[in-house]
Amino acid sequence: MDITEVPVSQTDSKGKKKKNKKAKKQKKSVEEAESSSGVDNKEELKMKSEAAESAFPPTFSVSEIKNKQRRHLMFMKLKQEKRKQKMQLKKKKKKEREALGDKAPPKEVPKTIENQRVYDETTVDPEDEEVAFDEGTDEFSAYFNGLTNPKVLITTSDRPRGRTVRFCEQLATVVPNAHVYYRRGLALKRVIPQCVARNFTYLMVINEDRKIPNGMVLCHLPDGPTAHFKISSVRLRKEMKRRGKDPTEHSPEVILNNFTTRLGHSIGRLLAALFPQDPQFVGRQVATFHNQRDFIFFRFHRYIFKNEKKVGIQELGPRFTLKLRSLQKGTFDSKFGEYEWVLKRHEMDACRRKFQL
């Protein structure tokens, strides 16, 4: 039998050639359409690309990573990148300021709760004549004029624990002419007449809760006023790092910061009258009451003069934070006492930018 070969390759090549011709014709038609439409087509393409981008899901956040170690690493990397960007912006602004010189714009002041404070009508002007008259006639004028020296009695609540007792003993080394006595179950109404009979000018009572000091009653004798504070963040000397040696018997310098309102002014004078008004700068000791957002931070330091230009500060301790709860006229009386000011948390603490002291 004779076998005839069928030319398969020729038929395939003809089909491919037809397809290629059709594709070329389509490309030409598209190019002609684009050239004819011009700018309109480009704008449509941009709109399509923007719509496609908006259709994508939102950016991936680190909090979606379930593995804790990987999430922490990613968070630290993002933090480093932000820090680098911040430093680059800072260097760029610094170069621009150096290039502009005197024509450079003023530096931006960062927004804080302190500089956005709501204005208080009771803010004290130090040059006001009425304020000066009140200072000359109030209960503490004799201390600031040097007529009397303070004498402080420090006691505790009933059955004090070791931490509260040590705190009272360290306070006695900070406040000159202070004496620590154990209460022995006596009521404060019986303690106050005994203190007045022995010429004490202040009674300081340290209260505790769960073996931790949590309150302080400061009563000015013999006629008041009486302030009640909450104590927090107590650090004794042994618990502090890089502390100095124990304080000496020299009278320290007293610094009061940010007591601007009428109430803050009276509280500042109440605290300052604990110390003699003739500091002995030979001892180089400083007691600081710093008010910030109605929290009074107490620090006790010693100056260290390294040379004529450099001065260092060494903390001696203890340190603690006070929060005013109430101010009462006269001596301590929990039932029939007349209160000048009482903290109402839900009313007074509603606005974070309004402060009482």
C-alpha atoms as a printed R data frame, in Angstrom:
    type eleno elety resid chain resno       x      y       z
1   ATOM     1    CA   MET     A     1   0.000  0.000   0.000
2   ATOM     2    CA   ASP     A     2   1.196  3.525  -0.758
3   ATOM     3    CA   ILE     A     3   1.386  5.842   2.304
4   ATOM     4    CA   THR     A     4   0.597  9.497   1.639
5   ATOM     5    CA   GLU     A     5   1.984 12.101   4.067
6   ATOM     6    CA   VAL     A     6  -0.422 14.870   5.150
7   ATOM     7    CA   PRO     A     7   1.234 18.349   5.501
8   ATOM     8    CA   VAL     A     8   0.113 19.116   9.069
9   ATOM     9    CA   SER     A     9   2.683 21.846   9.717
10  ATOM    10    CA   GLN     A    10   1.406 23.937   6.844
11  ATOM    11    CA   THR     A    11  -2.144 24.073   8.244
12  ATOM    12    CA   ASP     A    12  -0.841 25.012  11.757
13  ATOM    13    CA   SER     A    13   1.371 27.739  10.371
14  ATOM    14    CA   LYS     A    14  -1.546 29.197   8.414
15  ATOM    15    CA   GLY     A    15  -3.713 29.290  11.577
16  ATOM    16    CA   LYS     A    16  -0.931 30.973  13.594
17  ATOM    17    CA   LYS     A    17  -0.338 33.537  10.895
18  ATOM    18    CA   LYS     A    18  -4.038 34.418  10.891
19  ATOM    19    CA   LYS     A    19  -4.003 34.845  14.704
20  ATOM    20    CA   ASN     A    20  -0.883 37.055  14.601
21  ATOM    21    CA   LYS     A    21  -2.472 39.231  11.947
22  ATOM    22    CA   LYS     A    22  -5.603 39.669  14.070
23  ATOM    23    CA   ALA     A    23  -3.532 40.600  17.195
24  ATOM    24    CA   LYS     A    24  -1.524 43.159  15.219
25  ATOM    25    CA   LYS     A    25  -4.714 44.716  13.880
26  ATOM    26    CA   GLN     A    26  -6.117 44.962  17.461
27  ATOM    27    CA   LYS     A    27  -2.919 46.652  18.732
28  ATOM    28    CA   LYS     A    28  -3.024 49.131  15.890
29  ATOM    29    CA   SER     A    29  -6.656 49.954  16.625
30  ATOM    30    CA   VAL     A    30  -5.868 50.524  20.333
31  ATOM    31    CA   GLU     A    31  -2.910 52.772  19.507
32  ATOM    32    CA   GLU     A    32  -5.031 54.769  17.071
33  ATOM    33    CA   ALA     A    33  -7.764 55.144  19.693
34  ATOM    34    CA   GLU     A    34  -5.262 56.333  22.338
35  ATOM    35    CA   SER     A    35  -3.672 58.825  19.963
36  ATOM    36    CA   SER     A    36  -7.102 60.155  18.947
37  ATOM    37    CA   SER     A    37  -8.452 60.501  22.517
38  ATOM    38    CA   GLY     A    38  -5.175 61.965  23.912
39  ATOM    39    CA   VAL     A    39  -5.453 63.556  27.395
40  ATOM    40    CA   ASP     A    40  -8.964 62.280  28.105
41  ATOM    41    CA   ASN     A    41  -7.817 58.668  28.027
42  ATOM    42    CA   LYS     A    42  -4.925 59.415  30.407
43  ATOM    43    CA   GLU     A    43  -7.251 61.007  32.927
44  ATOM    44    CA   GLU     A    44  -9.567 57.992  32.771
45  ATOM    45    CA   LEU     A    45  -6.623 55.674  33.385
46  ATOM    46    CA   LYS     A    46  -5.587 57.723  36.445
47  ATOM    47    CA   MET     A    47  -9.100 57.566  37.840
48  ATOM    48    CA   LYS     A    48  -9.142 53.783  37.369
49  ATOM    49    CA   SER     A    49  -5.767 53.401  39.151
50  ATOM    50    CA   GLU     A    50  -6.941 55.562  42.082
51  ATOM    51    CA   ALA     A    51 -10.117 53.507  42.386
52  ATOM    52    CA   ALA     A    52  -8.060 50.317  42.372
53  ATOM    53    CA   GLU     A    53  -5.784 51.693  45.111
54  ATOM    54    CA   SER     A    54  -8.748 52.680  47.256
55  ATOM    55    CA   ALA     A    55 -10.135 49.166  46.877
56  ATOM    56    CA   PHE     A    56  -7.071 47.692  48.627
57  ATOM    57    CA   PRO     A    57  -7.394 46.793  52.345
58  ATOM    58    CA   PRO     A    58  -6.004 49.300  54.951
59  ATOM    59    CA   THR     A    59  -2.348 49.229  56.007
60  ATOM    60    CA   PHE     A    60  -1.241 46.315  58.137
61  ATOM    61    CA   SER     A    61  -0.784 47.119  61.848
62  ATOM    62    CA   VAL     A    62   1.681 45.519  64.233
63  ATOM    63    CA   SER     A    63  -1.067 44.651  66.707
64  ATOM    64    CA   GLU     A    64  -2.457 42.082  64.242
65  ATOM    65    CA   ILE     A    65   0.673 39.917  64.595
66  ATOM    66    CA   LYS     A    66  -0.230 37.051  66.908
67  ATOM    67    CA   ASN     A    67   3.293 35.883  67.703
68  ATOM    68    CA   LYS     A    68   4.454 37.892  70.721
69  ATOM    69    CA   GLN     A    69   8.205 37.846  69.927
70  ATOM    70    CA   ARG     A    70   7.699 38.803  66.292
71  ATOM    71    CA   ARG     A    71   5.235 41.515  67.270
72  ATOM    72    CA   HIS     A    72   7.759 42.954  69.734
73  ATOM    73    CA   LEU     A    73  10.544 42.916  67.121
74  ATOM    74    CA   MET     A    74   8.350 44.647  64.550
75  ATOM    75    CA   PHE     A    75   7.310 47.235  67.100
76  ATOM    76    CA   MET     A    76  10.933 47.980  68.016
77  ATOM    77    CA   LYS     A    77  11.853 48.333  64.330
78  ATOM    78    CA   LEU     A    78   9.008 50.785  63.746
79  ATOM    79    CA   LYS     A    79  10.073 52.712  66.836
80  ATOM    80    CA   GLN     A    80  13.660 52.959  65.555
81  ATOM    81    CA   GLU     A    81  12.467 54.139  62.157
82  ATOM    82    CA   LYS     A    82  10.313 56.852  63.747
83  ATOM    83    CA   ARG     A    83  13.243 57.937  65.907
84  ATOM    84    CA   LYS     A    84  15.498 58.178  62.833
85  ATOM    85    CA   GLN     A    85  12.918 60.240  60.968
86  ATOM    86    CA   LYS     A    86  12.541 62.512  63.979
87  ATOM    87    CA   MET     A    87  16.307 63.012  64.230
88  ATOM    88    CA   GLN     A    88  16.562 63.747  60.517
89  ATOM    89    CA   LEU     A    89  13.824 66.379  60.766
90  ATOM    90    CA   LYS     A    90  15.545 67.878  63.800
91  ATOM    91    CA   LYS     A    91  18.891 68.116  61.975
92  ATOM    92    CA   LYS     A    92  17.206 69.588  58.914
93  ATOM    93    CA   LYS     A    93  15.469 72.284  60.993
94  ATOM    94    CA   LYS     A    94  18.723 73.039  62.801
95  ATOM    95    CA   LYS     A    95  20.567 73.547  59.500
96  ATOM    96    CA   GLU     A    96  17.775 75.791  58.232
97  ATOM    97    CA   ARG     A    97  17.912 77.883  61.410
98  ATOM    98    CA   GLU     A    98  21.695 78.218  61.129
99  ATOM    99    CA   ALA     A    99  21.396 79.229  57.478
100 ATOM   100    CA   LEU     A   100  18.683 81.825  58.156
101 ATOM   101    CA   GLY     A   101  20.351 83.221  61.275
102 ATOM   102    CA   ASP     A   102  18.350 86.085  62.820
103 ATOM   103    CA   LYS     A   103  15.618 85.685  60.216
104 ATOM   104    CA   ALA     A   104  14.815 82.166  61.435
105 ATOM   105    CA   PRO     A   105  11.217 81.663  62.735
106 ATOM   106    CA   PRO     A   106  10.778 81.231  66.510
107 ATOM   107    CA   LYS     A   107  10.831 77.722  67.961
108 ATOM   108    CA   GLU     A   108   7.497 75.978  68.392
109 ATOM   109    CA   VAL     A   109   6.422 75.615  72.015
110 ATOM   110    CA   PRO     A   110   5.113 72.081  72.706
111 ATOM   111    CA   LYS     A   111   1.571 71.812  74.036
112 ATOM   112    CA   THR     A   112   1.406 70.500  77.591
113 ATOM   113    CA   ILE     A   113  -1.305 70.339  80.235
114 ATOM   114    CA   GLU     A   114   0.555 72.953  82.290
115 ATOM   115    CA   ASN     A   115   0.791 75.643  79.595
116 ATOM   116    CA   GLN     A   116  -2.839 74.986  78.551
117 ATOM   117    CA   ARG     A   117  -4.061 75.439  82.113
118 ATOM   118    CA   VAL     A   118  -7.511 76.957  82.590
119 ATOM   119    CA   TYR     A   119  -7.201 80.405  84.145
120 ATOM   120    CA   ASP     A   120  -8.200 80.545  87.814
121 ATOM   121    CA   GLU     A   121  -9.677 83.733  89.284
122 ATOM   122    CA   THR     A   122  -7.895 83.129  92.604
123 ATOM   123    CA   THR     A   123  -4.412 83.303  91.075
124 ATOM   124    CA   VAL     A   124  -2.171 85.335  93.397
125 ATOM   125    CA   ASP     A   125  -0.114 88.302  92.208
126 ATOM   126    CA   PRO     A   126   3.005 88.532  94.438
127 ATOM   127    CA   GLU     A   127   3.006 92.353  94.154
128 ATOM   128    CA   ASP     A   128  -0.626 92.713  95.230
129 ATOM   129    CA   GLU     A   129  -1.104 94.940  98.309
130 ATOM   130    CA   GLU     A   130  -3.999 92.856  99.638
131 ATOM   131    CA   VAL     A   131  -1.905 89.672  99.502
132 ATOM   132    CA   ALA     A   132   0.988 91.418 101.267
133 ATOM   133    CA   PHE     A   133  -1.386 92.616 104.012
134 ATOM   134    CA   ASP     A   134  -2.786 89.091 104.497
135 ATOM   135    CA   GLU     A   135   0.730 87.659 104.737
136 ATOM   136    CA   GLY     A   136   1.611 90.173 107.424
137 ATOM   137    CA   THR     A   137  -1.415 89.307 109.577
138 ATOM   138    CA   ASP     A   138  -1.990 85.560 109.112
139 ATOM   139    CA   GLU     A   139  -1.066 82.714 111.484
140 ATOM   140    CA   PHE     A   140   2.393 82.236 109.937
141 ATOM   141    CA   SER     A   141   3.616 85.844 109.950
142 ATOM   142    CA   ALA     A   142   5.516 85.356 113.225
143 ATOM   143    CA   TYR     A   143   7.586 82.548 111.652
144 ATOM   144    CA   PHE     A   144   8.533 84.502 108.544
145 ATOM   145    CA   ASN     A   145   9.398 87.591 110.623
146 ATOM   146    CA   GLY     A   146  11.722 85.506 112.827
147 ATOM   147    CA   LEU     A   147   9.772 86.096 116.036
148 ATOM   148    CA   THR     A   148   9.116 82.396 116.795
149 ATOM   149    CA   ASN     A   149  10.900 79.175 115.898
150 ATOM   150    CA   PRO     A   150   8.912 76.073 114.883
151 ATOM   151    CA   LYS     A   151   8.738 73.059 117.160
152 ATOM   152    CA   VAL     A   152   7.173 69.981 115.572
153 ATOM   153    CA   LEU     A   153   5.748 66.843 117.148
154 ATOM   154    CA   ILE     A   154   5.569 63.822 114.825
155 ATOM   155    CA   THR     A   155   3.350 60.901 115.779
156 ATOM   156    CA   THR     A   156   1.593 57.994 114.077
157 ATOM   157    CA   SER     A   157  -1.753 56.241 114.019
158 ATOM   158    CA   ASP     A   158  -2.531 53.500 116.548
159 ATOM   159    CA   ARG     A   159  -0.261 50.427 116.420
160 ATOM   160    CA   PRO     A   160   2.142 51.597 113.703
161 ATOM   161    CA   ARG     A   161   4.243 49.141 111.718
162 ATOM   162    CA   GLY     A   162   7.981 49.270 111.145
163 ATOM   163    CA   ARG     A   163   7.883 51.123 107.793
164 ATOM   164    CA   THR     A   164   5.742 53.953 109.204
165 ATOM   165    CA   VAL     A   165   7.979 54.281 112.263
166 ATOM   166    CA   ARG     A   166  11.128 54.491 110.114
167 ATOM   167    CA   PHE     A   167   9.442 57.075 107.896
168 ATOM   168    CA   CYS     A   168   8.655 59.246 110.938
169 ATOM   169    CA   GLU     A   169  12.224 58.934 112.222
170 ATOM   170    CA   GLN     A   170  13.632 60.028 108.856
171 ATOM   171    CA   LEU     A   171  11.196 62.975 108.723
172 ATOM   172    CA   ALA     A   172  12.530 64.083 112.120
173 ATOM   173    CA   THR     A   173  16.048 64.305 110.618
174 ATOM   174    CA   VAL     A   174  14.730 66.473 107.750
175 ATOM   175    CA   VAL     A   175  12.675 68.947 109.828
176 ATOM   176    CA   PRO     A   176  14.800 70.760 112.445
177 ATOM   177    CA   ASN     A   177  13.594 70.753 116.048
178 ATOM   178    CA   ALA     A   178  11.206 67.819 115.389
179 ATOM   179    CA   HIS     A   179  10.426 65.137 117.996
180 ATOM   180    CA   VAL     A   180   8.888 61.697 117.442
181 ATOM   181    CA   TYR     A   181   6.446 60.361 120.073
182 ATOM   182    CA   TYR     A   182   4.370 57.211 120.010
183 ATOM   183    CA   ARG     A   183   0.645 57.842 120.276
184 ATOM   184    CA   ARG     A   184  -0.268 55.006 122.691
185 ATOM   185    CA   GLY     A   185  -3.941 54.974 121.725
186 ATOM   186    CA   LEU     A   186  -4.706 58.600 122.626
187 ATOM   187    CA   ALA     A   187  -7.294 60.532 120.621
188 ATOM   188    CA   LEU     A   188  -6.082 63.590 118.724
189 ATOM   189    CA   LYS     A   189  -8.386 65.871 120.734
190 ATOM   190    CA   ARG     A   190  -6.456 64.858 123.858
191 ATOM   191    CA   VAL     A   191  -3.050 65.065 122.157
192 ATOM   192    CA   ILE     A   192  -3.528 68.674 120.906
193 ATOM   193    CA   PRO     A   193  -3.896 70.325 124.374
194 ATOM   194    CA   GLN     A   194  -0.780 68.490 125.593
195 ATOM   195    CA   CYS     A   195   1.176 69.758 122.553
196 ATOM   196    CA   VAL     A   196   0.025 73.358 123.200
197 ATOM   197    CA   ALA     A   197   1.046 73.051 126.869
198 ATOM   198    CA   ARG     A   198   4.555 71.964 125.815
199 ATOM   199    CA   ASN     A   199   4.956 74.843 123.303
200 ATOM   200    CA   PHE     A   200   4.737 72.738 120.148
201 ATOM   201    CA   THR     A   201   3.808 74.771 117.057
202 ATOM   202    CA   TYR     A   202   2.945 71.847 114.755
203 ATOM   203    CA   LEU     A   203   1.405 68.409 115.111
204 ATOM   204    CA   MET     A   204   2.133 65.963 112.281
205 ATOM   205    CA   VAL     A   205   0.235 62.644 112.277
206 ATOM   206    CA   ILE     A   206   1.270 59.912 109.822
207 ATOM   207    CA   ASN     A   207  -1.524 57.412 109.110
208 ATOM   208    CA   GLU     A   208  -1.038 54.015 107.512
209 ATOM   209    CA   ASP     A   209  -3.016 51.342 105.694
210 ATOM   210    CA   ARG     A   210  -1.774 47.765 105.172
211 ATOM   211    CA   LYS     A   211   1.605 48.637 106.738
212 ATOM   212    CA   ILE     A   212   2.164 51.484 104.225
213 ATOM   213    CA   PRO     A   213   1.960 55.248 105.046
214 ATOM   214    CA   ASN     A   214  -1.058 56.651 103.206
215 ATOM   215    CA   GLY     A   215  -2.050 59.909 104.940
216 ATOM   216    CA   MET     A   216  -0.753 62.925 106.838
217 ATOM   217    CA   VAL     A   217  -2.594 65.372 109.101
218 ATOM   218    CA   LEU     A   218  -0.694 68.640 109.553
219 ATOM   219    CA   CYS     A   219  -2.127 70.785 112.337
220 ATOM   220    CA   HIS     A   220  -0.791 74.261 113.117
221 ATOM   221    CA   LEU     A   221  -0.950 75.069 116.822
222 ATOM   222    CA   PRO     A   222  -2.573 76.616 118.758
223 ATOM   223    CA   ASP     A   223  -5.242 78.086 116.439
224 ATOM   224    CA   GLY     A   224  -4.939 76.118 113.187
225 ATOM   225    CA   PRO     A   225  -5.376 75.687 110.263
226 ATOM   226    CA   THR     A   226  -5.319 71.906 109.724
227 ATOM   227    CA   ALA     A   227  -4.544 70.241 106.396
228 ATOM   228    CA   HIS     A   228  -5.150 66.612 105.471
229 ATOM   229    CA   PHE     A   229  -2.951 65.111 102.745
230 ATOM   230    CA   LYS     A   230  -2.810 61.767 101.006
231 ATOM   231    CA   ILE     A   231   0.730 60.326 100.896
232 ATOM   232    CA   SER     A   232   1.935 58.136  98.030
233 ATOM   233    CA   SER     A   233   5.198 56.967  96.443
234 ATOM   234    CA   VAL     A   234   7.090 56.862  99.753
235 ATOM   235    CA   ARG     A   235  10.759 55.951  99.313
236 ATOM   236    CA   LEU     A   236  12.938 55.520 102.383
237 ATOM   237    CA   ARG     A   237  16.682 56.106 102.302
238 ATOM   238    CA   LYS     A   238  17.639 52.454 102.019
239 ATOM   239    CA   GLU     A   239  15.370 52.067  98.968
240 ATOM   240    CA   MET     A   240  17.016 54.916  97.031
241 ATOM   241    CA   LYS     A   241  19.886 54.512  94.605
242 ATOM   242    CA   ARG     A   242  22.943 56.783  94.707
243 ATOM   243    CA   ARG     A   243  21.820 58.490  97.862
244 ATOM   244    CA   GLY     A   244  24.190 60.566  99.943
245 ATOM   245    CA   LYS     A   245  25.131 60.301 103.576
246 ATOM   246    CA   ASP     A   246  22.626 61.058 106.325
247 ATOM   247    CA   PRO     A   247  21.658 64.748 106.625
248 ATOM   248    CA   THR     A   248  23.322 66.971 109.172
249 ATOM   249    CA   GLU     A   249  21.639 69.146 111.824
250 ATOM   250    CA   HIS     A   250  21.912 72.321 109.715
251 ATOM   251    CA   SER     A   251  18.699 74.176 108.884
252 ATOM   252    CA   PRO     A   252  17.920 73.553 105.202
253 ATOM   253    CA   GLU     A   253  16.922 76.023 102.527
254 ATOM   254    CA   VAL     A   254  13.229 75.734 101.542
255 ATOM   255    CA   ILE     A   255  12.079 76.000  97.890
256 ATOM   256    CA   LEU     A   256   8.389 76.267  96.940
257 ATOM   257    CA   ASN     A   257   7.422 75.883  93.267
258 ATOM   258    CA   ASN     A   258   4.141 76.585  91.416
259 ATOM   259    CA   PHE     A   259   1.887 77.517  94.349
260 ATOM   260    CA   THR     A   260   0.017 80.163  92.369
261 ATOM   261    CA   THR     A   261  -3.611 80.267  93.598
262 ATOM   262    CA   ARG     A   262  -4.891 81.629  96.905
263 ATOM   263    CA   LEU     A   263  -5.327 78.096  98.246
264 ATOM   264    CA   GLY     A   264  -1.888 77.059  96.984
265 ATOM   265    CA   HIS     A   265  -0.372 80.169  98.568
266 ATOM   266    CA   SER     A   266  -1.758 79.267 102.007
267 ATOM   267    CA   ILE     A   267  -0.647 75.621 101.662
268 ATOM   268    CA   GLY     A   268   2.842 76.747 100.651
269 ATOM   269    CA   ARG     A   269   3.120 78.982 103.716
270 ATOM   270    CA   LEU     A   270   1.820 76.142 105.915
271 ATOM   271    CA   LEU     A   271   4.585 73.831 104.645
272 ATOM   272    CA   ALA     A   272   7.314 76.497 104.712
273 ATOM   273    CA   ALA     A   273   6.566 77.365 108.362
274 ATOM   274    CA   LEU     A   274   7.727 73.855 109.366
275 ATOM   275    CA   PHE     A   275  11.328 74.980 108.846
276 ATOM   276    CA   PRO     A   276  13.294 77.832 110.480
277 ATOM   277    CA   GLN     A   277  13.474 80.920 108.262
278 ATOM   278    CA   ASP     A   278  17.231 81.389 108.711
279 ATOM   279    CA   PRO     A   279  18.790 78.580 106.603
280 ATOM   280    CA   GLN     A   280  22.401 77.612 107.297
281 ATOM   281    CA   PHE     A   281  23.991 77.494 103.863
282 ATOM   282    CA   VAL     A   282  27.106 75.857 105.329
283 ATOM   283    CA   GLY     A   283  25.200 72.564 105.408
284 ATOM   284    CA   ARG     A   284  24.218 72.972 101.708
285 ATOM   285    CA   GLN     A   285  20.880 71.186 102.311
286 ATOM   286    CA   VAL     A   286  17.697 71.994 100.389
287 ATOM   287    CA   ALA     A   287  14.079 70.909 101.007
288 ATOM   288    CA   THR     A   288  11.896 71.282  97.900
289 ATOM   289    CA   PHE     A   289   8.101 71.239  97.638
290 ATOM   290    CA   HIS     A   290   7.267 71.158  93.917
291 ATOM   291    CA   ASN     A   291   3.603 71.459  92.931
292 ATOM   292    CA   GLN     A   292   2.655 69.971  89.571
293 ATOM   293    CA   ARG     A   293  -0.972 69.252  88.597
294 ATOM   294    CA   ASP     A   294  -1.991 69.518  92.295
295 ATOM   295    CA   PHE     A   295   0.524 66.858  93.358
296 ATOM   296    CA   ILE     A   296   3.194 68.147  95.779
297 ATOM   297    CA   PHE     A   297   6.512 66.326  95.299
298 ATOM   298    CA   PHE     A   298   8.955 66.472  98.219
299 ATOM   299    CA   ARG     A   299  12.698 66.082  97.664
300 ATOM   300    CA   PHE     A   300  15.627 66.579 100.045
301 ATOM   301    CA   HIS     A   301  18.987 67.347  98.425
302 ATOM   302    CA   ARG     A   302  22.494 68.518  99.173
303 ATOM   303    CA   TYR     A   303  24.533 70.796  96.901
304 ATOM   304    CA   ILE     A   304  27.954 69.522  95.794
305 ATOM   305    CA   PHE     A   305  30.216 72.253  94.420
306 ATOM   306    CA   LYS     A   306  32.598 70.648  91.932
307 ATOM   307    CA   ASN     A   307  34.287 73.906  90.891
308 ATOM   308    CA   GLU     A   308  33.428 77.568  90.436
309 ATOM   309    CA   LYS     A   309  31.077 76.881  87.511
310 ATOM   310    CA   LYS     A   310  29.665 73.362  88.048
311 ATOM   311    CA   VAL     A   311  27.299 72.422  90.875
312 ATOM   312    CA   GLY     A   312  25.934 68.918  91.472
313 ATOM   313    CA   ILE     A   313  22.919 67.718  93.480
314 ATOM   314    CA   GLN     A   314  22.873 64.656  95.712
315 ATOM   315    CA   GLU     A   315  19.546 63.355  97.032
316 ATOM   316    CA   LEU     A   316  19.478 62.471 100.711
317 ATOM   317    CA   GLY     A   317  15.911 61.206 101.126
318 ATOM   318    CA   PRO     A   318  13.248 60.374 102.018
319 ATOM   319    CA   ARG     A   319  10.955 61.239  99.117
320 ATOM   320    CA   PHE     A   320   7.174 61.223  98.935
321 ATOM   321    CA   THR     A   321   4.190 62.806  97.154
322 ATOM   322    CA   LEU     A   322   1.336 64.730  98.784
323 ATOM   323    CA   LYS     A   323  -2.206 65.286  97.507
324 ATOM   324    CA   LEU     A   324  -4.386 67.782  99.401
325 ATOM   325    CA   ARG     A   325  -7.698 66.340 100.600
326 ATOM   326    CA   SER     A   326  -9.052 69.106 102.837
327 ATOM   327    CA   LEU     A   327  -8.150 72.344 104.611
328 ATOM   328    CA   GLN     A   328  -9.892 73.009 107.923
329 ATOM   329    CA   LYS     A   329 -10.111 76.160 110.023
330 ATOM   330    CA   GLY     A   330  -8.832 75.813 113.583
331 ATOM   331    CA   THR     A   331  -7.367 72.634 115.031
332 ATOM   332    CA   PHE     A   332  -8.386 69.101 114.128
333 ATOM   333    CA   ASP     A   333 -12.117 68.449 114.654
334 ATOM   334    CA   SER     A   334 -13.692 65.715 112.528
335 ATOM   335    CA   LYS     A   335 -17.317 66.318 113.665
336 ATOM   336    CA   PHE     A   336 -17.834 70.057 114.139
337 ATOM   337    CA   GLY     A   337 -14.890 71.494 112.222
338 ATOM   338    CA   GLU     A   338 -15.373 74.259 109.652
339 ATOM   339    CA   TYR     A   339 -13.722 73.404 106.335
340 ATOM   340    CA   GLU     A   340 -12.282 76.059 104.026
341 ATOM   341    CA   TRP     A   341 -11.762 73.642 101.152
342 ATOM   342    CA   VAL     A   342 -12.626 69.975 100.501
343 ATOM   343    CA   LEU     A   343 -11.612 67.933  97.456
344 ATOM   344    CA   LYS     A   344 -14.627 66.814  95.403
345 ATOM   345    CA   ARG     A   345 -13.139 64.378  92.948
346 ATOM   346    CA   HIS     A   346 -15.944 64.029  90.402
347 ATOM   347    CA   GLU     A   347 -16.515 67.792  90.213
348 ATOM   348    CA   MET     A   348 -12.981 69.200  90.512
349 ATOM   349    CA   ASP     A   349 -11.133 66.494  88.578
350 ATOM   350    CA   ALA     A   350 -13.547 66.515  85.630
351 ATOM   351    CA   CYS     A   351 -11.337 68.920  83.629
352 ATOM   352    CA   ARG     A   352  -7.699 67.822  83.392
353 ATOM   353    CA   ARG     A   353  -6.504 71.361  82.676
354 ATOM   354    CA   LYS     A   354  -7.990 72.967  85.779
355 ATOM   355    CA   PHE     A   355  -5.866 72.947  88.950
356 ATOM   356    CA   GLN     A   356  -6.656 74.074  92.500
357 ATOM   357    CA   LEU     A   357  -3.150 74.873  93.794
